[in-house]
Amino acid sequence: MNVYDTLKQLGLELPPLPPKGGIYQPVKQVGNLLYISGQGATRGGIPVLEGKLGKECSVEQGQEAARICALNALSVLHDYLGDLNQVRSLVKMLAFIASADDFNQQPIVANGASQLFKDLYGENGVGARSAIGVNELPGNIPVEIEFIFEI
């Protein structure tokens, strides 16, 4: 299975590489693991959606935001590796969801990213995962996700 062909079949393309927002590395390789810094629901550094889940944003909007985070991570991986087919598996995903006080559907929001990786890599795209509700995220984005991949 070719990841790029699957992206096309899904009607998706890699977004431009997200701009860095601080002093950090977008990717840090340790052995055969790639740690991807938090990716927000942005395009070109501009938030696609703003607000909190359960207040300004619906679950469906949150899932789309999570999917955008995943696409940004793929863009970072493509820039680093040159070929997304080198990815063997998603090891871990940590999703931060800006949430209203009574919102508790963070795992359902994170499914937006999880489903994309399952679609692209099959069962190897399903890793360990946490979905955490937080007060605020940079730029008032609703979702930010960190990833660990095995190559």
DSSP file with accessible surface (Angstrom, degrees, kcal/mol):
  #  RESIDUE AA STRUCTURE BP1 BP2  ACC     N-H-->O    O-->H-N    N-H-->O    O-->H-N    TCO  KAPPA ALPHA  PHI   PSI    X-CA   Y-CA   Z-CA
    1    1 A M              0   0  160      0, 0.0     2,-0.6     0, 0.0     3,-0.1   0.000 360.0 360.0 360.0 128.2    0.0    0.0    0.0
    2    2 A N     >  -     0   0   60      1,-0.2     4,-2.2     2,-0.0     5,-0.2  -0.858 360.0-150.0 -97.4 122.4    1.4    3.4   -1.0
    3    3 A V  H  > S+     0   0    4     -2,-0.6     4,-2.6     1,-0.2     5,-0.2   0.887  96.7  53.0 -59.9 -39.4    0.5    6.2    1.4
    4    4 A Y  H  > S+     0   0   54      1,-0.2     4,-2.1     2,-0.2    -1,-0.2   0.894 108.7  49.6 -66.9 -37.7    0.5    8.8   -1.3
    5    5 A D  H  > S+     0   0   83      2,-0.2     4,-2.4     1,-0.2    -1,-0.2   0.904 110.9  50.2 -65.2 -40.9   -2.0    6.8   -3.4
    6    6 A T  H  X S+     0   0   16     -4,-2.2     4,-1.9     2,-0.2    -2,-0.2   0.908 107.4  53.6 -65.4 -40.8   -4.2    6.4   -0.3
    7    7 A L  H  <>S+     0   0    4     -4,-2.6     5,-3.0     1,-0.2     4,-0.3   0.939 110.4  47.6 -56.8 -46.0   -4.1   10.1    0.4
    8    8 A K  H ><5S+     0   0  157     -4,-2.1     3,-1.6     1,-0.2    -2,-0.2   0.907 108.9  53.5 -61.8 -43.1   -5.3   10.8   -3.2
    9    9 A Q  H 3<5S+     0   0  158     -4,-2.4    -1,-0.2     1,-0.3    -2,-0.2   0.840 108.6  50.4 -60.9 -32.1   -8.0    8.2   -2.9
   10   10 A L  T 3<5S-     0   0   63     -4,-1.9    -1,-0.3    -5,-0.2    -2,-0.2   0.464 118.6-114.5 -82.9  -2.7   -9.2   10.0    0.2
   11   11 A G  T < 5S+     0   0   67     -3,-1.6     2,-0.3    -4,-0.3    -3,-0.2   0.769  74.9 127.5  75.0  27.2   -9.2   13.3   -1.6
   12   12 A L      < -     0   0   35     -5,-3.0     2,-0.3    -6,-0.2    -1,-0.3  -0.818  37.7-172.2-117.4 154.5   -6.4   14.6    0.6
   13   13 A E        -     0   0  165     -2,-0.3    -9,-0.0    -3,-0.1    58,-0.0  -0.966  37.8 -92.6-138.5 157.3   -3.1   16.2   -0.1
   14   14 A L        -     0   0   42     -2,-0.3    58,-0.1    60,-0.1     3,-0.1  -0.487  42.4-131.2 -68.1 134.3   -0.3   17.2    2.2
   15   15 A P        -     0   0   22      0, 0.0    -1,-0.1     0, 0.0    28,-0.0  -0.328  38.1 -77.7 -76.3 166.3   -0.5   20.8    3.4
   16   16 A P        -     0   0   96      0, 0.0    28,-0.4     0, 0.0    59,-0.1  -0.295  66.6 -80.9 -57.6 152.0    2.5   23.2    3.3
   17   17 A L        -     0   0   80     58,-0.1    56,-0.1     1,-0.1    55,-0.1  -0.335  52.3-114.3 -56.6 126.3    5.0   22.6    6.0
   18   18 A P        -     0   0   22      0, 0.0    -1,-0.1     0, 0.0     2,-0.1  -0.423  32.0-112.8 -63.9 140.3    3.7   24.3    9.2
   19   19 A P        -     0   0   76      0, 0.0     2,-0.2     0, 0.0    26,-0.1  -0.416  34.2-103.3 -71.0 148.7    5.9   27.2   10.3
   20   20 A K        -     0   0  108      1,-0.1     3,-0.1    -2,-0.1     5,-0.0  -0.475  26.4-162.5 -69.6 144.5    7.8   26.8   13.6
   21   21 A G        -     0   0   76     -2,-0.2     2,-0.3    -3,-0.1    -1,-0.1   0.106  63.3 -15.7-115.5  21.2    6.3   28.7   16.5
   22   22 A G  S    S-     0   0   42      2,-0.1     2,-1.0     0, 0.0    -2,-0.0  -0.981  96.7 -41.1 172.4-163.4    9.2   28.7   18.9
   23   23 A I  S    S+     0   0  180     -2,-0.3     2,-0.3    -3,-0.1     0, 0.0  -0.795  90.5  92.3 -97.3  96.6   12.6   27.2   19.8
   24   24 A Y  S    S-     0   0   82     -2,-1.0    -2,-0.1    13,-0.0     3,-0.1  -0.965  74.1 -98.6-168.4 170.7   12.2   23.5   19.2
   25   25 A Q        -     0   0  124     -2,-0.3    12,-0.3     1,-0.1     3,-0.1  -0.892  19.7-144.7-102.2 132.2   12.7   20.8   16.6
   26   26 A P  S    S+     0   0   36      0, 0.0    11,-2.3     0, 0.0     2,-0.4   0.853  91.6  24.1 -62.9 -30.5    9.6   19.7   14.6
   27   27 A V  E     -A   36   0A  13      9,-0.2     2,-0.5    49,-0.1     9,-0.2  -1.000  65.2-172.2-136.2 135.4   11.0   16.2   14.6
   28   28 A K  E     -A   35   0A 127      7,-2.0     7,-2.8    -2,-0.4     2,-0.5  -0.988  14.2-153.2-127.8 119.6   13.5   14.5   17.0
   29   29 A Q  E     +A   34   0A  79     -2,-0.5     2,-0.4     5,-0.2     5,-0.2  -0.815  16.0 176.2 -96.1 131.6   14.8   11.1   16.0
   30   30 A V  E >   -A   33   0A  82      3,-2.6     3,-2.2    -2,-0.5     2,-0.2  -0.956  68.3 -50.1-130.9 108.7   15.9    8.7   18.7
   31   31 A G  T 3  S-     0   0   65     -2,-0.4     0, 0.0     1,-0.3     0, 0.0  -0.424 122.9 -21.4  61.4-126.4   16.9    5.3   17.3
   32   32 A N  T 3  S+     0   0   74     -2,-0.2   119,-2.8    -3,-0.1     2,-0.4   0.201 119.2  98.4-100.2  17.5   14.0    4.2   15.0
   33   33 A L  E <   -AB  30 150A  46     -3,-2.2    -3,-2.6   117,-0.2     2,-0.5  -0.875  56.3-157.9-107.9 138.5   11.5    6.5   16.8
   34   34 A L  E     -AB  29 149A   0    115,-3.1   115,-2.6    -2,-0.4     2,-0.6  -0.967   5.3-156.9-114.9 118.6   10.4    9.9   15.5
   35   35 A Y  E     -AB  28 148A  95     -7,-2.8    -7,-2.0    -2,-0.5     2,-0.6  -0.861  10.2-156.6 -95.4 120.1    9.0   12.3   18.0
   36   36 A I  E     -AB  27 147A   5    111,-3.3   111,-1.5    -2,-0.6    -9,-0.2  -0.871  16.5-124.9-102.6 123.3    6.8   14.9   16.3
   37   37 A S  E     -     0   0A  34    -11,-2.3   108,-0.1    -2,-0.6   110,-0.1  -0.171  52.2 -64.0 -59.6 159.1    6.3   18.2   18.1
   38   38 A G  E     -     0   0A  18    108,-0.1     2,-0.5   106,-0.1   108,-0.3  -0.173  52.7-154.4 -50.8 128.1    2.7   19.3   18.8
   39   39 A Q  E     - B   0 145A   9    106,-2.9   106,-2.3    -3,-0.2     2,-0.1  -0.933   9.2-153.1-109.3 128.3    0.8   20.0   15.6
   40   40 A G  E     - B   0 144A  11     -2,-0.5     2,-2.1   104,-0.2   104,-0.2  -0.454  32.7 -95.7 -96.5 170.3   -2.1   22.4   15.7
   41   41 A A  S    S+     0   0    0    102,-1.2     7,-2.5    -2,-0.1     8,-0.7  -0.549  82.8 123.3 -82.4  72.5   -5.2   22.7   13.6
   42   42 A T  E     -E   47   0B  21     -2,-2.1     2,-0.4     5,-0.3    30,-0.1  -0.906  53.8-149.0-131.6 159.6   -3.6   25.4   11.4
   43   43 A R  E >  S-E   46   0B 128      3,-2.4     3,-1.7    -2,-0.3   -26,-0.1  -0.988  91.6 -11.2-128.4 119.7   -2.9   25.9    7.7
   44   44 A G  T 3  S-     0   0   48     -2,-0.4   -27,-0.1   -28,-0.4    -1,-0.1   0.787 130.3 -56.9  62.3  27.5    0.2   28.0    7.1
   45   45 A G  T 3  S+     0   0   35      1,-0.3    -1,-0.3    -5,-0.1    -4,-0.1   0.399 114.0 117.3  84.8  -1.7    0.3   28.9   10.8
   46   46 A I  E <  S-E   43   0B 118     -3,-1.7    -3,-2.4     1,-0.0    -1,-0.3  -0.852  73.2-110.5-101.0 127.5   -3.2   30.3   10.7
   47   47 A P  E     -E   42   0B  34      0, 0.0    -5,-0.3     0, 0.0     3,-0.1  -0.311  18.7-158.8 -56.6 133.3   -5.9   28.6   12.9
   48   48 A V  S    S+     0   0   59     -7,-2.5     2,-0.3     1,-0.3    -6,-0.1   0.775  82.0  10.1 -78.9 -30.2   -8.5   26.8   10.8
   49   49 A L  S    S-     0   0   38     -8,-0.7     2,-0.3     2,-0.1    -1,-0.3  -0.981  72.1-155.7-147.9 147.7  -10.9   27.0   13.7
   50   50 A E        +     0   0  108     -2,-0.3    91,-0.2    91,-0.2     2,-0.2  -0.948  44.5  43.2-129.0 152.0  -10.8   28.7   17.0
   51   51 A G  S    S-     0   0    1     89,-2.7     2,-0.3    -2,-0.3    47,-0.2  -0.589  78.4 -53.1 116.7-174.0  -12.5   28.1   20.4
   52   52 A K    >>> -     0   0   33     -2,-0.2     5,-2.3    45,-0.1     3,-1.6  -0.792  47.6-109.0-107.3 146.5  -13.3   25.3   22.8
   53   53 A L  B 345S+fg  57  99C   0     45,-3.1    47,-2.8    -2,-0.3    50,-0.2  -0.485 108.0  27.1 -68.6 137.8  -15.1   22.1   22.2
   54   54 A G  T 345S+     0   0   45      3,-2.1    -1,-0.3     1,-0.2     4,-0.1   0.443 128.7  45.0  86.1   0.8  -18.5   22.1   23.8
   55   55 A K  T <45S+     0   0  151     -3,-1.6    -1,-0.2     2,-0.4    -2,-0.2   0.348 130.1   1.0-132.6 -83.6  -18.7   25.9   23.5
   56   56 A E  T  <5S+     0   0  105     -4,-0.7     2,-0.4    -3,-0.1    -3,-0.2   0.701 125.6  57.3 -84.4 -20.8  -17.7   27.4   20.1
   57   57 A C  B   <S-f   53   0C   5     -5,-2.3    -3,-2.1    -8,-0.1    -2,-0.4  -0.929  71.9-139.7-120.1 138.6  -16.8   24.1   18.4
   58   58 A S     >  -     0   0   45     -2,-0.4     4,-2.4    -5,-0.2     5,-0.2  -0.388  32.8-106.8 -83.1 166.4  -18.9   21.0   17.7
   59   59 A V  H  > S+     0   0   23      1,-0.2     4,-2.5     2,-0.2     5,-0.2   0.915 122.4  52.6 -58.1 -43.2  -17.5   17.5   18.1
   60   60 A E  H  > S+     0   0  130      1,-0.2     4,-2.0     2,-0.2    -1,-0.2   0.902 109.1  48.5 -63.7 -40.2  -17.5   17.2   14.3
   61   61 A Q  H  > S+     0   0   83      2,-0.2     4,-2.4     1,-0.2    -1,-0.2   0.896 110.8  52.0 -65.1 -38.3  -15.5   20.4   13.9
   62   62 A G  H  X S+     0   0    0     -4,-2.4     4,-2.5     2,-0.2    -2,-0.2   0.896 107.3  51.9 -64.0 -40.0  -13.1   19.1   16.6
   63   63 A Q  H  X S+     0   0   57     -4,-2.5     4,-2.1     2,-0.2    -1,-0.2   0.908 110.2  48.4 -63.4 -41.0  -12.7   15.8   14.6
   64   64 A E  H  X S+     0   0   88     -4,-2.0     4,-2.2     2,-0.2    -2,-0.2   0.902 110.1  52.4 -65.0 -39.2  -11.9   17.8   11.5
   65   65 A A  H  X S+     0   0    3     -4,-2.4     4,-2.2     1,-0.2    -2,-0.2   0.918 109.1  49.8 -61.6 -41.7   -9.4   19.9   13.5
   66   66 A A  H  X S+     0   0    0     -4,-2.5     4,-2.1     1,-0.2    -1,-0.2   0.897 108.8  52.5 -64.1 -38.7   -7.7   16.7   14.7
   67   67 A R  H  X S+     0   0   65     -4,-2.1     4,-2.4     2,-0.2    -1,-0.2   0.897 107.4  51.8 -64.0 -39.0   -7.5   15.5   11.2
   68   68 A I  H  X S+     0   0    5     -4,-2.2     4,-2.5     2,-0.2    -2,-0.2   0.911 107.4  53.0 -64.5 -39.5   -5.8   18.7   10.2
   69   69 A C  H  X S+     0   0    0     -4,-2.2     4,-2.2     1,-0.2    -2,-0.2   0.921 109.5  49.2 -58.7 -43.3   -3.3   18.2   13.0
   70   70 A A  H  X S+     0   0    0     -4,-2.1     4,-2.3     2,-0.2    -2,-0.2   0.908 109.8  50.4 -64.3 -42.1   -2.6   14.7   11.6
   71   71 A L  H  X S+     0   0   14     -4,-2.4     4,-2.2     2,-0.2    -1,-0.2   0.905 109.4  51.5 -63.8 -38.7   -2.1   16.1    8.1
   72   72 A N  H  X S+     0   0    2     -4,-2.5     4,-2.2     1,-0.2    -2,-0.2   0.909 108.6  51.5 -63.9 -39.0    0.3   18.7    9.4
   73   73 A A  H  X S+     0   0    0     -4,-2.2     4,-2.7     1,-0.2    -2,-0.2   0.908 108.4  51.5 -63.3 -40.3    2.2   15.9   11.2
   74   74 A L  H  X S+     0   0    0     -4,-2.3     4,-2.9     2,-0.2    -1,-0.2   0.890 107.9  52.6 -63.3 -37.4    2.4   14.0    7.9
   75   75 A S  H  X S+     0   0    9     -4,-2.2     4,-2.3     2,-0.2    -2,-0.2   0.924 110.5  47.3 -63.0 -42.9    3.8   17.1    6.2
   76   76 A V  H  X S+     0   0    7     -4,-2.2     4,-2.1     2,-0.2    -2,-0.2   0.923 113.4  48.4 -63.8 -43.8    6.5   17.3    8.9
   77   77 A L  H  X S+     0   0    0     -4,-2.7     4,-3.5     2,-0.2     5,-0.5   0.916 110.4  51.0 -63.0 -43.9    7.3   13.6    8.5
   78   78 A H  H  X S+     0   0   72     -4,-2.9     4,-2.6     1,-0.2    -1,-0.2   0.919 110.2  49.8 -60.9 -42.3    7.4   13.9    4.7
   79   79 A D  H  < S+     0   0  111     -4,-2.3    -1,-0.2    -5,-0.2    -2,-0.2   0.902 117.8  40.1 -62.2 -40.1    9.8   16.9    5.0
   80   80 A Y  H  < S+     0   0  101     -4,-2.1    -2,-0.2    -5,-0.2    -1,-0.2   0.924 129.3  26.6 -76.3 -45.8   12.0   14.9    7.4
   81   81 A L  H  < S-     0   0   26     -4,-3.5    -3,-0.2    -5,-0.2    -2,-0.2   0.759  85.8-140.3 -91.2 -30.5   11.9   11.5    5.7
   82   82 A G  S  < S+     0   0   49     -4,-2.6     2,-0.3    -5,-0.5    -4,-0.1   0.244  85.8  54.5  83.8 -13.5   11.3   12.3    2.1
   83   83 A D    >   -     0   0   59     -6,-0.3     3,-1.8     1,-0.1     4,-0.2  -0.834  62.9-159.0-156.9 112.6    8.9    9.3    1.9
   84   84 A L  G >  S+     0   0    0     -2,-0.3     3,-1.4     1,-0.3    -1,-0.1   0.656  89.0  76.6 -67.5 -14.4    5.9    8.6    4.1
   85   85 A N  G 3  S+     0   0   54      1,-0.3    -1,-0.3     3,-0.0     0, 0.0   0.623  79.7  72.4 -71.8  -9.4    6.1    4.9    3.1
   86   86 A Q  G <  S+     0   0   91     -3,-1.8     2,-0.3    65,-0.1    -1,-0.3   0.659  72.6 104.1 -75.6 -16.4    9.1    4.6    5.5
   87   87 A V    <   -     0   0    9     -3,-1.4    64,-0.2    64,-0.2     3,-0.1  -0.525  47.9-176.6 -69.9 124.3    6.8    4.9    8.5
   88   88 A R        -     0   0  147     62,-3.0     2,-0.3     1,-0.3    63,-0.2   0.832  61.3 -21.7 -87.4 -40.2    6.3    1.4   10.0
   89   89 A S  E     -C  150   0A  19     61,-1.6    61,-2.9    36,-0.1     2,-0.6  -0.987  54.7-108.6-164.6 157.4    3.8    2.4   12.7
   90   90 A L  E     -C  149   0A   8     34,-2.6    59,-0.2    -2,-0.3     3,-0.1  -0.866  33.4-177.5 -86.8 121.7    2.2    5.0   14.8
   91   91 A V  E     -     0   0A  56     57,-2.8    37,-2.4    -2,-0.6     2,-0.3   0.899  60.4  -4.2 -87.5 -47.7    3.5    4.3   18.3
   92   92 A K  E     -Cd 148 128A  66     56,-1.6    56,-2.4    35,-0.2     2,-0.4  -0.999  51.1-164.8-153.4 143.4    1.7    7.0   20.4
   93   93 A M  E     -Cd 147 129A   1     35,-1.7    37,-2.1    -2,-0.3     2,-0.5  -1.000   4.6-167.8-130.5 131.6   -0.6    9.9   19.9
   94   94 A L  E     -Cd 146 130A  41     52,-2.4    52,-2.5    -2,-0.4     2,-0.5  -0.960  11.5-166.3-122.5 109.0   -1.3   12.5   22.6
   95   95 A A  E     -Cd 145 131A   0     35,-2.9    37,-3.3    -2,-0.5     2,-0.5  -0.844   8.4-161.3-102.2 130.9   -4.2   14.8   21.8
   96   96 A F  E     -Cd 144 132A  46     48,-3.3    48,-2.1    -2,-0.5     2,-0.5  -0.954  10.9-168.7-107.8 123.7   -4.8   18.1   23.7
   97   97 A I  E     -Cd 143 133A   0     35,-3.2    37,-2.6    -2,-0.5     2,-0.5  -0.958  21.7-133.5-119.9 116.5   -8.4   19.3   23.3
   98   98 A A  E     - d   0 134A   1     44,-2.4   -45,-3.1    -2,-0.5     2,-0.4  -0.582  41.8-171.8 -66.2 119.8   -9.4   22.8   24.4
   99   99 A S  B     -g   53   0C   9     35,-2.4   -45,-0.2    -2,-0.5   -47,-0.0  -0.929  29.4-121.6-128.8 141.7  -12.6   22.1   26.3
  100  100 A A    >   -     0   0   14    -47,-2.8     3,-1.9    -2,-0.4   -45,-0.1  -0.317  49.6 -97.0 -65.2 160.1  -15.5   23.8   27.9
  101  101 A D  T 3  S+     0   0  165      1,-0.3    -1,-0.1   -47,-0.0   -47,-0.1   0.829 123.2  39.3 -54.0 -35.9  -15.9   22.9   31.6
  102  102 A D  T 3  S+     0   0  132    -48,-0.1     2,-0.4     2,-0.0    -1,-0.3   0.303  87.5 113.6-102.3  13.0  -18.6   20.3   31.0
  103  103 A F    <   +     0   0   21     -3,-1.9     3,-0.1   -50,-0.2   -50,-0.1  -0.700  26.9 159.6 -87.3 129.1  -17.1   18.8   27.8
  104  104 A N        +     0   0  125     -2,-0.4    -1,-0.1     1,-0.1    -3,-0.0   0.060  43.9  97.2-138.0  28.7  -15.9   15.2   28.1
  105  105 A Q    >>  +     0   0   79      1,-0.2     4,-1.8     2,-0.1     3,-0.6  -0.050  37.9 130.7-109.0  33.0  -15.8   13.8   24.6
  106  106 A Q  H 3> S+     0   0   26      1,-0.2     4,-2.6     2,-0.2     5,-0.2   0.883  70.0  55.5 -55.1 -41.7  -12.1   14.3   24.0
  107  107 A P  H 3> S+     0   0   62      0, 0.0     4,-1.2     0, 0.0    -1,-0.2   0.888 106.2  51.4 -61.6 -34.9  -11.6   10.7   22.8
  108  108 A I  H <4 S+     0   0   70     -3,-0.6     4,-0.4     2,-0.2     3,-0.2   0.900 110.0  49.4 -68.4 -37.6  -14.2   11.1   20.1
  109  109 A V  H >< S+     0   0    0     -4,-1.8     3,-2.0     1,-0.2     4,-0.4   0.946 107.3  54.4 -63.1 -46.8  -12.5   14.3   18.9
  110  110 A A  H >X S+     0   0    0     -4,-2.6     4,-2.1     1,-0.3     3,-1.3   0.772  90.0  77.5 -61.3 -23.8   -9.2   12.6   18.8
  111  111 A N  H 3X S+     0   0   70     -4,-1.2     4,-2.9     1,-0.3     5,-0.3   0.767  79.4  71.7 -57.7 -24.9  -10.7    9.9   16.5
  112  112 A G  H <> S+     0   0   11     -3,-2.0     4,-0.9    -4,-0.4    -1,-0.3   0.903 107.7  33.4 -58.4 -40.0  -10.5   12.4   13.7
  113  113 A A  H <> S+     0   0    0     -3,-1.3     4,-2.0    -4,-0.4     5,-0.2   0.899 116.8  55.1 -80.0 -42.9   -6.7   11.9   13.6
  114  114 A S  H  X S+     0   0   29     -4,-2.1     4,-2.3     1,-0.2    -2,-0.2   0.898 106.0  52.2 -59.1 -41.2   -6.8    8.3   14.6
  115  115 A Q  H  X S+     0   0  100     -4,-2.9     4,-2.8     1,-0.2    -1,-0.2   0.898 106.5  53.7 -64.4 -38.8   -9.1    7.4   11.7
  116  116 A L  H  X S+     0   0    2     -4,-0.9     4,-2.0    -5,-0.3    -1,-0.2   0.943 110.6  45.7 -61.9 -45.4   -6.8    9.1    9.2
  117  117 A F  H  X S+     0   0    0     -4,-2.0     4,-2.8     1,-0.2     5,-0.2   0.883 112.5  51.1 -68.2 -33.6   -3.8    7.1   10.3
  118  118 A K  H  X S+     0   0   89     -4,-2.3     4,-1.9     7,-0.2    -1,-0.2   0.918 110.3  50.0 -66.0 -41.6   -5.8    3.9   10.3
  119  119 A D  H  < S+     0   0   59     -4,-2.8    -2,-0.2     1,-0.2    -1,-0.2   0.871 118.2  39.4 -62.4 -36.3   -6.9    4.6    6.8
  120  120 A L  H  < S+     0   0    1     -4,-2.0    -2,-0.2    -5,-0.2    -1,-0.2   0.860 133.0  18.7 -82.3 -38.8   -3.3    5.3    5.7
  121  121 A Y  H >< S-     0   0   26     -4,-2.8     3,-1.2     1,-0.3    -3,-0.2   0.286  90.5-140.4-120.6   7.8   -1.4    2.6    7.5
  122  122 A G  G >< S-     0   0   25     -4,-1.9     3,-2.0     1,-0.3    -1,-0.3  -0.323  75.9 -15.4  64.2-146.0   -4.1    0.0    8.5
  123  123 A E  G >  S+     0   0  128      1,-0.3     3,-1.5     2,-0.2    -1,-0.3   0.777 134.6  66.5 -64.5 -23.6   -3.6   -1.5   12.0
  124  124 A N  G <  S+     0   0  103     -3,-1.2   -34,-2.6     1,-0.3    -1,-0.3   0.666  94.2  60.9 -69.4 -14.1    0.0   -0.2   12.0
  125  125 A G  G <  S+     0   0    0     -3,-2.0     2,-0.7   -36,-0.2    -1,-0.3   0.412  86.7  85.5 -90.0   0.7   -1.6    3.3   12.1
  126  126 A V    <   +     0   0   76     -3,-1.5     2,-0.2    -5,-0.2     3,-0.1  -0.908  60.0 160.8-106.0 110.0   -3.4    2.5   15.4
  127  127 A G        -     0   0   27     -2,-0.7   -35,-0.2     1,-0.2   -36,-0.2  -0.485  48.2 -64.7-113.6-173.6   -1.1    3.3   18.3
  128  128 A A  E     -d   92   0A  61    -37,-2.4   -35,-1.7    -2,-0.2     2,-0.3  -0.386  62.1-169.7 -66.2 154.4   -1.4    3.9   22.0
  129  129 A R  E     -d   93   0A  77    -37,-0.2     2,-0.3    -3,-0.1   -35,-0.2  -0.998  26.0-169.8-155.1 145.9   -3.3    7.2   22.6
  130  130 A S  E     -d   94   0A  42    -37,-2.1   -35,-2.9    -2,-0.3     2,-0.4  -0.984   7.9-163.4-129.9 145.7   -4.3    9.7   25.2
  131  131 A A  E     -d   95   0A  26     -2,-0.3     2,-0.4   -37,-0.2   -35,-0.2  -0.973  15.1-172.7-131.3 115.4   -6.9   12.5   24.8
  132  132 A I  E     -d   96   0A  76    -37,-3.3   -35,-3.2    -2,-0.4     2,-0.4  -0.912  20.1-135.0-116.7 133.7   -6.7   15.3   27.4
  133  133 A G  E     -d   97   0A  38     -2,-0.4     2,-0.3   -37,-0.2   -35,-0.2  -0.695  30.8-178.0 -84.1 133.6   -9.0   18.2   28.0
  134  134 A V  E     -d   98   0A  36    -37,-2.6   -35,-2.4    -2,-0.4     3,-0.1  -0.901  33.9-125.5-130.7 161.1   -7.2   21.5   28.5
  135  135 A N  S    S+     0   0  120     -2,-0.3     2,-0.3     1,-0.2    -1,-0.1   0.915  87.2   1.3 -67.9 -51.0   -8.1   25.1   29.3
  136  136 A E        -     0   0  119    -38,-0.1    -1,-0.2   -84,-0.0   -84,-0.0  -0.982  55.2-162.8-142.9 152.0   -6.3   26.9   26.5
  137  137 A L    >   -     0   0   20     -2,-0.3     3,-1.8     4,-0.2     4,-0.2  -0.929  46.5 -75.5-131.0 158.2   -4.1   26.1   23.5
  138  138 A P  G >  S+     0   0   86      0, 0.0     3,-1.7     0, 0.0    -1,-0.0  -0.202 116.3   6.8 -54.2 137.9   -1.9   28.5   21.5
  139  139 A G  G 3  S-     0   0   55      1,-0.3    -3,-0.0   -89,-0.0     0, 0.0   0.670 122.6 -78.4  66.4  15.1   -3.7   30.9   19.2
  140  140 A N  G <  S+     0   0   58     -3,-1.8   -89,-2.7     1,-0.2    -1,-0.3   0.753  82.2 162.3  63.8  24.0   -7.1   29.7   20.6
  141  141 A I    <   -     0   0    8     -3,-1.7    -4,-0.2   -91,-0.2    -1,-0.2  -0.443  39.3-138.8 -70.1 151.7   -6.9   26.5   18.4
  142  142 A P  S    S+     0   0    0      0, 0.0   -44,-2.4     0, 0.0     2,-0.4   0.736  79.1  30.6 -85.0 -21.6   -9.2   23.7   19.6
  143  143 A V  E     + C   0  97A   0    -46,-0.2  -102,-1.2   -78,-0.1     2,-0.3  -0.999  51.9 174.4-143.1 138.3   -6.8   20.8   19.1
  144  144 A E  E     -BC  40  96A  42    -48,-2.1   -48,-3.3    -2,-0.4     2,-0.4  -0.988  15.5-167.5-138.7 137.5   -3.1   20.1   19.2
  145  145 A I  E     -BC  39  95A   0   -106,-2.3  -106,-2.9    -2,-0.3     2,-0.3  -0.989  11.6-158.1-133.6 135.6   -1.6   16.7   18.9
  146  146 A E  E     - C   0  94A  81    -52,-2.5   -52,-2.4    -2,-0.4     2,-0.3  -0.806  18.8-163.6-102.1 152.2    1.9   15.2   19.5
  147  147 A F  E     -BC  36  93A   2   -111,-1.5  -111,-3.3    -2,-0.3     2,-0.4  -0.972  18.5-159.4-138.0 151.0    2.9   11.9   17.8
  148  148 A I  E     -BC  35  92A  37    -56,-2.4   -57,-2.8    -2,-0.3   -56,-1.6  -0.997  21.3-174.4-127.2 124.4    5.6    9.2   18.0
  149  149 A F  E     -BC  34  90A   0   -115,-2.6  -115,-3.1    -2,-0.4     2,-0.4  -0.885  18.5-137.5-118.1 151.5    6.2    7.1   14.9
  150  150 A E  E      BC  33  89A  47    -61,-2.9   -62,-3.0    -2,-0.3   -61,-1.6  -0.884 360.0 360.0-104.2 134.1    8.4    4.1   14.3
  151  151 A I              0   0   37   -119,-2.8   -64,-0.2    -2,-0.4   -65,-0.1  -0.803 360.0 360.0-116.5 360.0   10.4    3.9   11.1
